Amino acid sequence: MPDKIIPTYESDSGEFDDPRPLPFIVAERWGFPLQSHDTEEGVLYAIQDWITGIASTSSKNATKMWTKMKSQLSTSSRHLNYLAKNGKKYKMDFTNDEGLYQIAAYMRATKSRPALRVIKDFLAKSGAFADEARREPETVEAKLAEKRKKKWLRQGKPEEWITIRNIGIVTRKELMAIIKHLLNLESNDKYFITVTEETYLGVFGMRSWELREHLGIPKGANIREFMSTLGLIFTAQAEEVCRLELENYRDDEVVAKKTVTKIIKTLSQLVGQQVKITEKRLGRDVLTGRKLLSDGNLQL
């Protein structure tokens, strides 16, 4: 893969004009595909695509390279759907932009990787290795929100649902960020699963698998994509009050997991009490928005 001329990305103020995440800019400039997933933890990118592109190698060889790198790097990754050229879906490793930069920094520029040296220079000049937040977070979040909105409109979601869903995504990110800070956790720490389960249990009296059964959705489906607007509001409320409470601990030197867990449980249960009162008052199931029968069961 030949090197391409890199255009100027800086304005007169010295800031980057292009608001897109840097991995997308690199992929476009060096002409390689980069699959991604927009998750509640942020954008995650296909590691195989990244290595294939910056190392000028085959996807098969990139997979082997990543397998060797895993034991050498602290890069966190998640197994997500990957759409192959033949149309089939596979589970592949995805990581955030910081993970991609770690991979690029680890790899050596050689004769067989003609683009890598230039790409690494470009990443270094952009500040990727020193500060992954070179762009305005608000600008990026707005673009992601617009992308999500288009998807949801195609699915027939109402405007009010979309508004609340986007608010909930930001609220959840902020909650996870303060927990990560207080407990010094990696982004893929399993404790975040515990936080989510305790939130659902407190608010709705059900864990993830029970919520999926209640909503009638398959295993692995994103629960919040199928909640009613009211269900999203109560979920976001629980996560926001938990975040506000946890912010009081930001300057403490040591915060125990049991302290965080207790706060999540207690405040989520308080919101759960509101859910029960609301359902009784409205005669509707908060999660689905469907009417309830006199015996408390969902109306068919």
C-alpha positions in Angstrom: 0.0 0.0 0.0 1.7 3.2 -1.1 2.0 6.2 1.1 -0.4 9.0 0.5 0.3 12.7 0.8 -1.1 14.0 4.0 -3.1 17.3 3.7 -2.9 19.9 6.4 -5.4 19.3 9.2 -4.6 22.3 11.2 -6.3 25.7 11.1 -4.7 29.1 11.8 -5.3 28.5 15.5 -3.2 25.3 15.4 -6.3 23.1 16.1 -7.5 20.3 14.0 -10.4 21.3 11.7 -11.7 17.7 11.1 -13.9 16.8 14.1 -14.0 13.1 13.3 -12.3 10.5 15.5 -8.7 10.3 14.4 -8.8 6.5 13.4 -11.4 7.3 10.7 -9.2 10.1 9.4 -6.2 7.7 9.2 -8.3 5.0 7.5 -9.6 7.4 4.9 -6.1 8.9 4.2 -4.4 5.6 3.8 -7.3 4.0 2.0 -8.4 1.1 4.2 -11.8 0.1 5.6 -12.3 0.4 9.4 -15.4 -1.2 10.8 -16.7 0.3 14.0 -19.5 0.0 16.6 -21.1 2.9 18.4 -21.5 1.6 21.9 -22.4 3.2 25.2 -18.7 3.2 26.1 -17.9 5.1 22.9 -16.8 4.1 19.4 -15.0 0.8 19.2 -12.9 -0.1 16.1 -12.1 -3.4 14.4 -8.5 -4.3 15.4 -8.0 -6.5 12.4 -8.9 -3.7 10.0 -6.5 -1.3 11.8 -3.5 -3.7 11.7 -4.3 -4.7 8.1 -4.3 -1.0 7.0 -1.4 0.4 8.9 0.9 -2.6 8.4 0.0 -3.1 4.7 -0.7 -6.7 5.3 -3.5 -9.3 4.8 -6.4 -9.7 7.2 -5.2 -13.3 8.0 -1.7 -12.1 8.9 -3.2 -9.2 10.9 -5.1 -11.7 13.0 -1.9 -13.6 13.7 -0.1 -10.4 14.6 -2.8 -9.3 17.0 -2.8 -12.7 18.7 0.9 -12.2 19.4 0.4 -8.6 20.6 -2.3 -9.4 23.1 0.1 -10.8 25.6 2.5 -7.8 25.2 0.0 -4.9 25.4 -2.5 -3.8 28.0 -5.0 -3.0 25.2 -8.6 -3.8 26.3 -10.9 -5.3 23.6 -14.4 -6.6 23.2 -15.7 -9.4 20.9 -18.3 -7.8 18.6 -19.9 -8.6 15.3 -17.7 -8.1 12.2 -19.1 -8.2 8.7 -16.8 -9.9 6.2 -16.6 -9.2 2.5 -18.5 -12.4 1.8 -21.5 -11.0 3.8 -21.0 -13.4 6.7 -20.8 -12.1 10.3 -18.0 -13.1 12.6 -17.0 -12.2 16.2 -13.9 -10.1 16.1 -11.9 -8.0 18.6 -12.7 -4.3 18.8 -11.1 -1.6 20.9 -11.3 2.1 21.4 -9.0 4.8 19.8 -6.5 4.6 22.6 -6.2 0.9 22.0 -5.5 1.5 18.3 -2.8 4.0 19.2 -1.1 1.5 21.5 -1.0 -1.0 18.7 0.4 1.5 16.2 3.1 2.6 18.8 4.1 -1.0 19.4 4.6 -2.0 15.8 7.9 -1.4 14.1 8.1 0.4 10.7 9.9 -1.9 8.2 10.4 -2.2 4.4 7.3 -4.4 4.3 5.3 -1.8 6.1 5.9 1.3 3.9 3.0 3.4 5.3 3.5 2.7 9.0 6.3 5.2 9.6 4.4 8.0 8.0 1.2 7.0 9.8 3.0 6.9 13.2 4.5 10.4 12.5 1.0 11.7 11.7 -0.4 10.2 14.9 2.4 11.6 16.9 1.9 15.1 15.4 -1.8 14.9 16.1 -1.1 14.2 19.7 -2.7 10.7 19.6 0.0 9.1 21.7 0.0 11.8 24.3 -3.6 12.8 24.4 -6.5 10.8 22.8 -8.8 13.7 23.4 -7.4 16.1 20.8 -10.9 16.8 19.6 -13.8 18.5 21.4 -15.8 15.7 23.2 -19.0 17.7 22.8 -18.5 17.9 19.0 -17.9 14.2 18.7 -20.8 13.3 20.9 -23.1 15.6 18.9 -22.0 13.8 15.7 -22.6 10.4 17.3 -26.0 11.5 18.5 -26.9 12.6 15.0 -25.8 9.2 13.6 -27.8 7.4 16.2 -30.9 9.6 15.5 -30.8 8.7 11.8 -30.7 5.0 12.6 -33.6 5.2 15.1 -35.7 7.3 12.8 -35.3 4.6 10.1 -36.5 2.1 12.8 -39.6 4.3 13.4 -38.7 5.6 16.9 -40.5 8.8 17.9 -38.6 12.0 18.5 -39.2 12.0 22.2 -37.8 8.5 22.6 -34.7 9.5 20.6 -34.1 12.5 22.8 -34.4 10.6 26.0 -32.2 7.7 24.6 -29.4 10.1 23.8 -29.6 11.8 27.2 -29.4 8.3 28.8 -26.3 7.4 26.8 -24.5 10.5 28.0 -25.7 9.9 31.6 -24.4 6.4 31.6 -21.0 7.4 30.2 -20.6 10.0 32.9 -21.6 7.4 35.6 -19.1 4.9 34.3 -16.4 7.6 34.1 -16.7 8.5 37.7 -16.7 4.8 38.8 -13.7 4.2 36.6 -12.0 7.1 38.3 -12.9 6.2 41.9 -11.9 2.6 41.6 -9.1 3.0 39.1 -10.6 0.4 36.7 -9.9 -0.6 33.1 -12.6 0.2 30.6 -13.4 -3.5 30.2 -13.5 -4.3 33.9 -16.3 -6.8 34.7 -17.4 -4.6 37.6 -19.2 -2.4 35.2 -21.5 -5.4 34.4 -22.3 -5.6 38.1 -23.2 -1.9 38.2 -25.6 -2.4 35.3 -27.2 -5.4 36.9 -27.7 -3.7 40.2 -29.2 -0.7 38.5 -31.7 -2.9 36.6 -32.5 -4.9 39.7 -33.1 -1.8 41.8 -35.2 0.1 39.2 -37.2 -2.8 37.6 -36.7 -5.7 40.0 -35.2 -7.7 37.3 -31.7 -8.6 36.0 -30.7 -8.4 32.3 -31.8 -11.8 31.3 -35.2 -11.3 33.0 -35.6 -7.9 31.3 -35.0 -9.5 27.9 -37.6 -12.1 28.6 -40.1 -9.4 29.8 -39.4 -7.4 26.6 -39.4 -10.4 24.4 -36.0 -9.8 22.9 -33.2 -12.2 22.2 -30.1 -12.8 24.3 -27.4 -10.2 23.5 -29.9 -7.5 22.3 -29.4 -4.0 23.7 -32.2 -3.8 26.4 -32.5 0.0 26.2 -33.2 -0.1 22.5 -36.5 -1.8 23.4 -37.5 0.2 26.5 -40.4 2.6 26.4 -39.6 6.3 26.8 -40.7 6.1 30.4 -38.5 3.1 31.0 -35.5 5.1 29.6 -36.3 8.1 31.8 -36.3 6.1 35.0 -33.1 4.3 34.0 -31.4 7.6 33.3 -32.7 9.0 36.6 -31.2 6.2 38.6 -27.8 6.5 36.9 -27.8 10.3 37.2 -28.5 10.3 41.0 -25.9 7.6 41.5 -23.4 9.7 39.6 -24.2 12.8 41.6 -23.7 10.8 44.9 -20.5 9.3 43.7 -19.1 12.7 42.7 -18.9 13.5 46.4 -16.1 10.9 46.7 -14.0 12.2 43.8 -11.3 13.7 46.0 -11.1 10.7 48.4 -7.8 8.8 48.2 -9.4 5.4 48.6 -13.0 4.3 47.7 -14.0 0.7 48.3 -16.1 -1.2 45.7 -18.6 -2.1 48.4 -19.2 1.6 49.0 -19.9 2.2 45.3 -22.1 -0.9 45.1 -24.1 0.1 48.1 -24.8 3.5 46.6 -25.9 2.0 43.3 -28.2 -0.5 45.1 -29.8 2.1 47.5 -30.4 4.8 45.0 -31.6 2.5 42.3 -34.1 1.0 44.7 -35.4 4.4 45.5 -36.1 5.0 41.8 -37.6 1.5 41.7 -40.2 2.6 44.3 -41.2 5.4 42.0 -41.6 2.9 39.1 -44.0 0.8 41.1 -46.1 3.9 42.1 -46.1 5.1 38.5 -47.2 1.8 37.1 -50.1 1.6 39.7 -51.1 5.1 39.0 -51.1 4.8 35.2 -52.0 1.2 34.9 -49.1 0.7 32.5 -46.0 -1.3 32.5 -43.1 1.2 32.6 -40.7 -1.0 30.6 -42.9 -1.7 27.6 -45.5 1.1 27.9 -48.3 -1.5 27.6 -51.4 -1.4 29.7 -51.7 -3.7 32.7 -54.6 -5.9 33.6 -56.2 -5.7 37.0 -54.1 -8.6 38.2 -50.9 -6.8 37.2 -50.2 -8.8 34.1 -49.5 -7.2 30.7 -52.4 -6.8 28.4 -52.1 -8.9 25.3 
